[in-house]
Every structure is written in structure tokens, then in C-alpha cells.
Amino acid sequence: QVQLVESGGGLVRAGGSLRVSCAVSGIKFWINAMGWYRQAPGKQRELVAAITGGGSLNYADSVKGRFTISRDNAKKTVYLQMNSLKPEDTAVYYCHFVAGPENYWGQGTQVTVSS
């Protein structure tokens, strides 16, 4: 059974930093890509950052220079370091793994940035 366990997130003031992490277990296929999406109230879920199996990185324009995605292959964990946070970064953040033909989603963790 595949499990994704997210941790981190919380409440921070504008300009502050947070790190969220997501550990996956039970995946049998090779992990092709992993990343983070977010969904703010009343908005569609959007890609924040992604990293492929080969190490290629992709960031949303709105977070470039502020957020950094990284991974620990041995731990099957993906991280998102968020710096210089803004109120518009407030959302539920979801980790996402692509392994073989399957897509897996974390349960979501709330990030709230106060002004």
C-alpha cells in the first residue's frame, strides 16, 4: 500500500521561511518525478515546483528565487524550502509523485502567511 506522509507547514509572517517534506513508501515502480502543488481557496491547484528522476527542476514563475525543491532518494522524500514567503503563498500544499503509470498525492498541508 502506497503512503505519502507530509509534514511541515504552518503559520508564518510575511518574509519568513518554512519547509515542508513528503515521504513516500510502498511504491514499487521507479519514481519518475516528484513535486509540489498548491491550492488556494477558490483557485485551481497549480504546480509550485517539480524535480524529475534525472534531476531537472521546474518552478512556477511566482516562486522562482524564493523556493527550492530537493530530494533524498534513499529516504524517498521530497522537500520544499520556502523563503521570503508572501501572503499570496497561502494555500494547501500537496506533494505529488509519478511512479511508472501511477500518480500519487499527499494529503495536503496548510501553509498560511500573515501580512
DSSP file (Angstrom, degrees, kcal/mol; ACC not computed):
  #  RESIDUE AA STRUCTURE BP1 BP2  ACC     N-H-->O    O-->H-N    N-H-->O    O-->H-N    TCO  KAPPA ALPHA  PHI   PSI    X-CA   Y-CA   Z-CA
    1    1 A Q              0   0    0      0, 0.0     2,-0.3     0, 0.0    26,-0.1   0.000 360.0 360.0 360.0 129.1    0.0    0.0    0.0
    2    2 A V        -     0   0    0     24,-0.1     2,-0.4    22,-0.1    24,-0.2  -0.609 360.0-175.5 -81.4 132.8    1.4    3.4   -1.0
    3    3 A Q  E     -A   25   0A   0     22,-2.5    22,-2.2    -2,-0.3     2,-0.5  -0.994  13.0-167.6-129.8 136.6    1.6    6.0    1.7
    4    4 A L  E     -A   24   0A   0     -2,-0.4     2,-0.6    20,-0.2   103,-0.4  -0.991   8.7-167.7-119.7 124.6    2.6    9.6    1.4
    5    5 A V  E     -A   23   0A   0     18,-2.8    18,-2.3    -2,-0.5     2,-0.3  -0.941   3.6-164.6-119.6 113.6    3.2   11.4    4.6
    6    6 A E  E     +A   22   0A   0     -2,-0.6     2,-0.3    16,-0.2    16,-0.2  -0.666  10.8 174.6 -93.7 149.5    3.6   15.2    4.6
    7    7 A S  E     +A   21   0A   0     14,-2.4    14,-2.5    -2,-0.3     2,-0.2  -0.965  37.9  43.3-147.8 165.1    5.0   17.3    7.4
    8    8 A G  E     +A   20   0A   0     -2,-0.3    12,-0.2    12,-0.2   102,-0.1  -0.615  56.7 111.0  95.1-159.9    5.9   20.9    8.0
    9    9 A G        +     0   0    0     10,-0.7     2,-0.3    -2,-0.2   102,-0.2  -0.315  30.8 131.1  80.9-172.8    3.8   23.8    7.0
   10   10 A G  E     -d  111   0B   0    100,-2.2   102,-3.0    -2,-0.1     2,-0.4  -0.902  58.7 -32.3 128.4-156.7    2.0   26.1    9.5
   11   11 A L  E     +d  112   0B   0     -2,-0.3     2,-0.3   100,-0.2   102,-0.2  -0.891  57.2 161.7-110.2 131.8    1.6   29.8   10.1
   12   12 A V  E     -d  113   0B   0    100,-2.5   102,-2.5    -2,-0.4     2,-0.2  -0.984  36.2-110.0-145.6 153.8    4.4   32.3    9.4
   13   13 A R  E >   -d  114   0B   0     -2,-0.3     3,-2.3   100,-0.2    72,-0.2  -0.489  52.4 -80.3 -80.8 155.3    4.7   36.0    9.0
   14   14 A A  T 3  S+     0   0    0    100,-2.5    72,-0.2     1,-0.3    -1,-0.1  -0.269 120.4  29.4 -54.3 136.8    5.4   37.5    5.6
   15   15 A G  T 3  S+     0   0    0     70,-3.2    69,-0.6     1,-0.3    -1,-0.3   0.253  99.4 114.8  92.5 -11.3    9.1   37.3    4.9
   16   16 A G    <   -     0   0    0     -3,-2.3    69,-2.4    69,-0.2     2,-0.3  -0.093  59.1-120.3 -83.2-174.6    9.6   34.2    6.9
   17   17 A S        +     0   0    0     66,-0.2     2,-0.3    67,-0.2    66,-0.2  -0.932  23.9 175.1-131.0 150.6   10.5   30.7    6.0
   18   18 A L  E     - B   0  82A   0     64,-2.3    64,-3.4    -2,-0.3     2,-0.4  -0.976  15.0-150.0-145.6 156.7    9.0   27.2    6.2
   19   19 A R  E     - B   0  81A   0     -2,-0.3   -10,-0.7    62,-0.2     2,-0.4  -0.998   9.3-168.7-130.1 132.3   10.0   23.8    4.9
   20   20 A V  E     -AB   8  80A   0     60,-2.1    60,-2.5    -2,-0.4     2,-0.3  -0.894   7.2-169.3-113.4 149.2    7.6   21.1    4.0
   21   21 A S  E     -AB   7  79A   0    -14,-2.5   -14,-2.4    -2,-0.4     2,-0.4  -0.934   9.5-162.0-136.0 159.5    8.5   17.5    3.4
   22   22 A C  E     -AB   6  78A   0     56,-2.0    56,-2.4    -2,-0.3     2,-0.4  -0.943   4.1-165.5-147.2 119.3    6.9   14.4    2.0
   23   23 A A  E     -AB   5  77A   0    -18,-2.3   -18,-2.8    -2,-0.4     2,-0.4  -0.891   8.6-159.6-108.0 135.0    8.0   10.8    2.4
   24   24 A V  E     +A    4   0A   0     52,-2.5     2,-0.3    -2,-0.4   -20,-0.2  -0.880  11.2 176.5-114.8 145.8    6.6    8.0    0.3
   25   25 A S  E     +A    3   0A   0    -22,-2.2   -22,-2.5    -2,-0.4     3,-0.1  -0.977  56.9  36.9-141.8 155.8    6.6    4.3    1.0
   26   26 A G        +     0   0    0     -2,-0.3     2,-0.4     1,-0.3   -24,-0.1   0.479  69.7 141.5  86.0   2.3    5.2    1.3   -0.7
   27   27 A I        -     0   0    0      1,-0.2    -1,-0.3   -24,-0.1     4,-0.1  -0.657  27.5-176.0 -81.1 131.4    5.9    2.4   -4.3
   28   28 A K        +     0   0    0     -2,-0.4    -1,-0.2    -3,-0.1     2,-0.1   0.705  59.1  73.4 -98.2 -24.6    7.1   -0.4   -6.5
   29   29 A F  S    S-     0   0    0     70,-0.1     2,-0.2     1,-0.1    -2,-0.0  -0.451  96.0 -87.3 -89.0 163.7    7.8    1.4   -9.7
   30   30 A W        -     0   0    0     -2,-0.1    70,-1.2     1,-0.1     2,-0.7  -0.481  45.2-117.1 -65.0 136.2   10.7    3.8  -10.4
   31   31 A I  E     -E   99   0B   0     68,-0.2    68,-0.3     1,-0.2     3,-0.1  -0.691  33.0-178.6 -80.9 113.8    9.9    7.3   -9.3
   32   32 A N  E     -     0   0B   0     66,-2.6    21,-2.9    -2,-0.7     2,-0.3   0.848  63.4  -7.8 -81.5 -36.1    9.9    9.4  -12.5
   33   33 A A  E     -EF  98  52B   0     65,-1.5    65,-2.9    19,-0.3     2,-0.3  -0.991  55.0-166.3-158.6 155.4    9.2   12.7  -10.9
   34   34 A M  E     +EF  97  51B   0     17,-2.4    17,-3.1    -2,-0.3     2,-0.3  -0.986  23.3 140.3-144.2 152.2    8.2   14.3   -7.7
   35   35 A G  E     -EF  96  50B   0     61,-2.4    61,-2.4    -2,-0.3     2,-0.4  -0.958  40.2 -96.0-170.6-173.0    6.9   17.8   -6.9
   36   36 A W  E     -EF  95  49B   0     13,-3.1    12,-3.0    -2,-0.3    13,-1.7  -0.987  25.6-177.9-130.0 135.9    4.7   20.1   -5.0
   37   37 A Y  E     -EF  94  47B   0     57,-2.9    57,-2.8    -2,-0.4     2,-0.3  -0.819   9.8-156.5-119.6 164.6    1.4   21.7   -6.0
   38   38 A R  E     -EF  93  46B   0      8,-2.4     8,-2.8    -2,-0.3     2,-0.4  -0.989   6.9-161.4-142.5 154.8   -0.7   24.2   -4.1
   39   39 A Q  E     -E   92   0B   0     53,-2.1    53,-2.2    -2,-0.3     6,-0.2  -0.946   6.9-163.5-139.9 116.6   -4.3   25.2   -4.0
   40   40 A A    >   -     0   0    0      4,-0.4     3,-2.3    -2,-0.4    51,-0.1  -0.599  45.7 -75.4 -91.4 157.9   -5.6   28.4   -2.5
   41   41 A P  T 3  S+     0   0    0      0, 0.0    -1,-0.1     0, 0.0     3,-0.1  -0.289 118.8   6.4 -55.7 129.3   -9.3   28.9   -1.7
   42   42 A G  T 3  S+     0   0    0      1,-0.3     2,-0.3    -3,-0.1    -3,-0.0   0.521 113.5 100.5  77.3   5.1  -11.3   29.5   -4.8
   43   43 A K  S <  S-     0   0    0     -3,-2.3    -1,-0.3     1,-0.0     2,-0.1  -0.809  75.1-102.5-121.5 162.6   -8.4   28.7   -7.1
   44   44 A Q        -     0   0    0     -2,-0.3    -4,-0.4     1,-0.1     2,-0.2  -0.436  45.7 -94.0 -77.4 155.3   -7.3   25.8   -9.1
   45   45 A R        -     0   0    0     -6,-0.2     2,-0.3    -2,-0.1    -6,-0.2  -0.504  50.4-167.4 -66.8 136.1   -4.4   23.6   -8.0
   46   46 A E  E     -F   38   0B   0     -8,-2.8    -8,-2.4    -2,-0.2     2,-0.3  -0.939  24.8-104.9-131.4 151.3   -1.2   24.8   -9.5
   47   47 A L  E     +F   37   0B   0     -2,-0.3   -10,-0.3   -10,-0.2     3,-0.1  -0.544  32.4 175.0 -71.2 133.2    2.3   23.4   -9.9
   48   48 A V  E     -     0   0B   0    -12,-3.0    12,-2.5     1,-0.4     2,-0.3   0.798  64.4 -20.7-101.3 -51.6    4.8   25.0   -7.5
   49   49 A A  E     -FG  36  59B   0    -13,-1.7   -13,-3.1    10,-0.2    -1,-0.4  -0.985  57.9-172.7-160.2 149.5    8.0   23.0   -8.1
   50   50 A A  E     -FG  35  58B   0      8,-2.3     8,-2.1    -2,-0.3     2,-0.4  -0.990   8.5-161.1-146.9 154.1    9.0   19.7   -9.6
   51   51 A I  E     -FG  34  57B   0    -17,-3.1   -17,-2.4    -2,-0.3     6,-0.2  -0.996  17.0-142.6-137.4 130.6   12.1   17.6   -9.9
   52   52 A T  E >   -F   33   0B   0      4,-2.3     3,-1.5    -2,-0.4   -19,-0.3  -0.326  32.5-101.3 -86.6 171.8   12.4   14.7  -12.4
   53   53 A G  T 3  S+     0   0    0    -21,-2.9   -20,-0.1     1,-0.3    -1,-0.1   0.808 125.1  53.6 -60.3 -29.4   14.2   11.5  -11.9
   54   54 A G  T 3  S-     0   0    0    -22,-0.3    -1,-0.3     2,-0.1   -21,-0.1   0.501 123.7-104.4 -84.9  -3.9   17.1   12.9  -13.9
   55   55 A G    <   +     0   0    0     -3,-1.5     2,-0.1     1,-0.3    -2,-0.1   0.476  66.8 150.6  98.2   2.5   17.3   15.9  -11.6
   56   56 A S        -     0   0    0      1,-0.0    -4,-2.3    -5,-0.0     2,-0.3  -0.462  33.3-145.9 -69.6 141.4   15.7   18.5  -13.9
   57   57 A L  E     -G   51   0B   0     -6,-0.2     2,-0.4    -2,-0.1    -6,-0.2  -0.828  16.7-175.0-113.1 147.6   14.0   21.3  -11.9
   58   58 A N  E     -G   50   0B   0     -8,-2.1    -8,-2.3    -2,-0.3     2,-0.4  -0.984   6.4-177.4-142.0 129.3   10.9   23.3  -12.8
   59   59 A Y  E     -G   49   0B   0     -2,-0.4   -10,-0.2   -10,-0.2     2,-0.2  -0.944  31.3-111.7-126.3 146.6    9.5   26.2  -10.8
   60   60 A A    >>  -     0   0    0    -12,-2.5     3,-1.7    -2,-0.4     4,-1.0  -0.499  33.9-119.9 -66.0 145.0    6.4   28.4  -11.1
   61   61 A D  T 34 S+     0   0    0      1,-0.3     3,-0.5     2,-0.2    -1,-0.1   0.844 110.8  62.9 -57.5 -33.5    7.4   31.9  -12.0
   62   62 A S  T 34 S+     0   0    0      1,-0.2    -1,-0.3     3,-0.0   -14,-0.0   0.663 111.5  35.3 -69.6 -15.6    5.8   33.2   -8.8
   63   63 A V  T X> S+     0   0    0     -3,-1.7     3,-2.3   -15,-0.2     4,-2.3   0.466  81.8 127.6-117.0  -4.0    8.2   31.2   -6.6
   64   64 A K  T 3< S+     0   0    0     -4,-1.0     4,-0.1    -3,-0.5    -3,-0.0  -0.288  80.9  15.8 -58.0 134.4   11.5   31.3   -8.6
   65   65 A G  T 34 S+     0   0    0      2,-0.4    -1,-0.3     1,-0.1     3,-0.1   0.286 126.1  59.1  85.7 -11.4   14.3   32.6   -6.4
   66   66 A R  T <4 S+     0   0    0     -3,-2.3    17,-1.9     1,-0.2     2,-0.3   0.706  97.7  52.4-116.1 -36.6   12.3   32.0   -3.2
   67   67 A F  E  <  -C   82   0A   0     -4,-2.3    -2,-0.4    15,-0.2     2,-0.4  -0.788  59.6-166.0-107.5 147.6   11.5   28.3   -3.1
   68   68 A T  E     -C   81   0A   0     13,-2.4    13,-2.9    -2,-0.3     2,-0.4  -0.988   5.4-156.6-134.5 125.9   13.8   25.4   -3.5
   69   69 A I  E     +C   80   0A   0     -2,-0.4     2,-0.3    11,-0.2    11,-0.2  -0.800  22.1 163.1 -97.9 142.3   12.8   21.8   -4.2
   70   70 A S  E     -C   79   0A   0      9,-1.7     9,-3.0    -2,-0.4     2,-0.3  -0.943  17.8-150.9-149.4 169.8   15.2   19.0   -3.2
   71   71 A R  E     -C   78   0A   0     -2,-0.3     2,-0.5     7,-0.2     7,-0.2  -0.967  15.1-148.5-144.5 157.9   15.0   15.2   -2.7
   72   72 A D  E  >> -C   77   0A   0      5,-2.7     5,-1.9    -2,-0.3     4,-1.0  -0.928  14.6-168.9-125.5 103.2   16.6   12.4   -0.7
   73   73 A N  T  45S+     0   0    0     -2,-0.5     3,-0.5     1,-0.2    -1,-0.1   0.881  85.0  55.0 -63.6 -38.5   16.4    9.3   -2.9
   74   74 A A  T  45S+     0   0    0      1,-0.3    -1,-0.2    -3,-0.1    -2,-0.0   0.877 117.0  36.7 -63.2 -36.7   17.5    7.0   -0.1
   75   75 A K  T  45S-     0   0    0     -3,-0.2   -51,-0.3     2,-0.1    -1,-0.3   0.504 104.0-130.9 -91.9  -4.9   14.7    8.3    2.1
   76   76 A K  T  <5 +     0   0    0     -4,-1.0   -52,-2.5    -3,-0.5     2,-0.4   0.946  61.5 139.9  51.1  51.3   12.2    8.6   -0.8
   77   77 A T  E   < -BC  23  72A   0     -5,-1.9    -5,-2.7   -54,-0.2     2,-0.4  -0.968  41.6-159.0-129.4 140.1   11.5   12.1    0.4
   78   78 A V  E     -BC  22  71A   0    -56,-2.4   -56,-2.0    -2,-0.4     2,-0.3  -0.947  12.6-162.3-118.1 142.1   10.9   15.4   -1.3
   79   79 A Y  E     -BC  21  70A   0     -9,-3.0    -9,-1.7    -2,-0.4     2,-0.4  -0.851  12.2-160.0-121.5 155.0   11.4   18.7    0.4
   80   80 A L  E     -BC  20  69A   0    -60,-2.5   -60,-2.1    -2,-0.3     2,-0.6  -0.907   8.3-162.4-135.8 109.7   10.3   22.3   -0.4
   81   81 A Q  E     -BC  19  68A   0    -13,-2.9   -13,-2.4    -2,-0.4     2,-0.6  -0.813  10.3-164.5 -90.4 123.2   12.1   25.0    1.3
   82   82 A M  E     +BC  18  67A   0    -64,-3.4   -64,-2.3    -2,-0.6     2,-0.3  -0.938  11.5 174.4-117.5 115.9   10.1   28.2    1.1
   83   83 A N        +     0   0    0    -17,-1.9   -66,-0.2    -2,-0.6   -67,-0.2  -0.743  60.2  22.6-115.1 163.5   11.8   31.5    1.9
   84   84 A S  S    S-     0   0    0    -69,-0.6    -1,-0.2    -2,-0.3   -67,-0.2   0.902  85.4-160.3  48.7  48.4   10.7   35.2    1.7
   85   85 A L        -     0   0    0    -69,-2.4   -70,-3.2    -3,-0.2   -69,-0.2  -0.246   7.9-158.0 -65.5 146.6    7.1   34.0    2.0
   86   86 A K    >   -     0   0    0    -72,-0.2     3,-2.4   -71,-0.1     4,-0.3  -0.852  31.2-110.5-121.0 156.2    4.3   36.2    0.9
   87   87 A P  G >  S+     0   0    0      0, 0.0     3,-1.7     0, 0.0    26,-0.4   0.838 117.3  63.3 -55.3 -31.8    0.6   36.3    1.9
   88   88 A E  G 3  S+     0   0    0      1,-0.3   -48,-0.0    24,-0.1    -3,-0.0   0.562  88.7  69.7 -72.9  -5.4   -0.3   35.1   -1.6
   89   89 A D  G <  S+     0   0    0     -3,-2.4    -1,-0.3    24,-0.0     2,-0.2   0.529  70.8 121.0 -83.3  -6.1    1.7   31.9   -0.9
   90   90 A T    <   +     0   0    0     -3,-1.7     2,-0.3    -4,-0.3    22,-0.2  -0.403  40.4 106.3 -61.1 124.7   -1.1   30.9    1.5
   91   91 A A  E    S- H   0 111B   0     20,-2.1    20,-2.7    -2,-0.2     2,-0.6  -0.970  75.6 -79.2-177.8 172.1   -2.5   27.6    0.3
   92   92 A V  E     -EH  39 110B   0    -53,-2.2   -53,-2.1    -2,-0.3     2,-0.5  -0.876  47.5-146.5 -90.4 127.4   -2.8   23.9    0.9
   93   93 A Y  E     -EH  38 109B   0     16,-3.2    16,-2.1    -2,-0.6     2,-0.4  -0.839  14.2-168.2-103.0 130.9    0.4   22.3   -0.4
   94   94 A Y  E     -E   37   0B   0    -57,-2.8   -57,-2.9    -2,-0.5     2,-0.2  -0.948  13.6-140.4-119.2 132.8    0.3   18.8   -1.9
   95   95 A C  E     -E   36   0B   0     -2,-0.4    11,-2.4   -59,-0.2     2,-0.4  -0.626  20.2-162.3 -87.0 156.8    3.2   16.6   -2.7
   96   96 A H  E     -EI  35 105B   0    -61,-2.4   -61,-2.4    -2,-0.2     2,-0.4  -0.997   8.6-170.1-144.0 131.3    3.0   14.6   -5.9
   97   97 A F  E     -EI  34 104B   0      7,-2.3     7,-2.7    -2,-0.4     2,-0.5  -0.968   8.7-158.3-122.6 139.5    4.9   11.5   -7.1
   98   98 A V  E     +EI  33 103B   0    -65,-2.9   -66,-2.6    -2,-0.4   -65,-1.5  -0.980  20.0 169.3-114.3 120.7    4.9   10.0  -10.5
   99   99 A A  E >   -EI  31 102B   0      3,-2.3     3,-2.3    -2,-0.5   -68,-0.2  -0.961  60.3 -47.7-136.2 115.7    6.0    6.3  -10.5
  100  100 A G  T 3  S-     0   0    0    -70,-1.2   -68,-0.1    -2,-0.4     0, 0.0  -0.413 122.9 -21.0  58.2-130.4    5.5    4.2  -13.6
  101  101 A P  T 3  S+     0   0    0      0, 0.0     2,-0.3     0, 0.0    -1,-0.3   0.402 121.3  92.8 -87.8   3.4    2.0    4.6  -14.8
  102  102 A E  E <   -I   99   0B   0     -3,-2.3    -3,-2.3     2,-0.0     2,-0.4  -0.709  56.7-154.6-109.0 150.2    0.7    5.9  -11.5
  103  103 A N  E     -I   98   0B   0     -2,-0.3     2,-0.4    -5,-0.2    -5,-0.2  -0.963  14.7-167.0-115.2 136.8    0.2    9.3   -9.9
  104  104 A Y  E     -I   97   0B   0     -7,-2.7    -7,-2.3    -2,-0.4     2,-0.4  -0.972   0.9-161.7-128.0 141.2    0.2    9.7   -6.1
  105  105 A W  E     -I   96   0B   0     -2,-0.4    -9,-0.2    -9,-0.2  -101,-0.2  -0.936  14.7-129.4-123.7 143.1   -0.8   12.6   -4.0
  106  106 A G        -     0   0    0    -11,-2.4  -101,-0.1    -2,-0.4     3,-0.1  -0.284  33.0-106.4 -77.3 173.8   -0.2   13.6   -0.4
  107  107 A Q        -     0   0    0   -103,-0.4   -13,-0.1     1,-0.1    -1,-0.1   0.634  62.1-110.6 -79.7 -13.3   -2.9   14.6    2.0
  108  108 A G        -     0   0    0    -15,-0.1     2,-0.4     1,-0.1   -14,-0.2   0.210  22.9-136.4  95.8 142.4   -2.0   18.3    1.9
  109  109 A T  E     - H   0  93B   0    -16,-2.1   -16,-3.2  -102,-0.1     2,-0.3  -1.000  21.3-120.1-135.7 136.5   -0.5   20.6    4.5
  110  110 A Q  E     - H   0  92B   0     -2,-0.4  -100,-2.2   -18,-0.2     2,-0.5  -0.577  23.3-172.5 -82.0 131.7   -1.7   24.1    5.2
  111  111 A V  E     -dH  10  91B   0    -20,-2.7   -20,-2.1    -2,-0.3     2,-0.5  -0.991   6.5-176.1-120.2 122.3    0.7   27.0    4.8
  112  112 A T  E     -d   11   0B   0   -102,-3.0  -100,-2.5    -2,-0.5     2,-0.6  -0.977   7.5-166.9-123.6 125.7   -0.6   30.3    6.0
  113  113 A V  E     -d   12   0B   0     -2,-0.5     2,-0.3   -26,-0.4  -100,-0.2  -0.947  10.5-154.6-114.8 117.8    1.4   33.5    5.6
  114  114 A S  E      d   13   0B   0   -102,-2.5  -100,-2.5    -2,-0.6    -2,-0.0  -0.630 360.0 360.0 -92.1 150.6    0.2   36.5    7.5
  115  115 A S              0   0    0     -2,-0.3    -1,-0.1  -102,-0.2  -102,-0.1   0.446 360.0 360.0 -90.5 360.0    0.9   40.1    6.4
